[in-house]
Amino acid sequence: MRYMLMMHVGHDDGREVLQWAPHDVTNMIEFQRAFDRELEENGEMVFNAGLSWPDQARIVRYDGGPPVITDGPFPEGKEFLIGFWVVECDSEERAYAIAAKASSSPGPGGAPMCVPIEVRPVAGPPRVDD
């Protein structure tokens, strides 16, 4: 089964990583790279990516003509998606264990950041029954 693990950070602390001590940033990056390698070696990594800050996001809608483009996501949101993994594993318990490890990424002083990770099964394409 495939699962999408989505890492969210708060608007208040999303850019605080830019103010961390350089060794703390290095530790966090090294953790993430080792975590990704472990998933790849286990055959569980399907795809992963980090995302830009919300001020670079746009909402696009079809309105009968050219695309309608507005700023987004909504500023009143308390958290935003900063990155994700798509993993393939045997059970949702394993997906939860992977998410917990991602959440334990080190922050300042090496303490686990305890970042919320949303876990969702990936649904297949829509089916039309004959």
Secondary structure, 3 states (H helix, E strand, C coil): CEEEEEEEEECCCCCHHHHCCHHHHHHHHHHHHHHHHHHHHCCCEEEEEECCCHHHCEEEECCCCCCEEEECCCCCCCEEEEEEEEEECCCHHHHHHHHHHHHCCECHHHCECCCCEEEEECCCCCCCCC
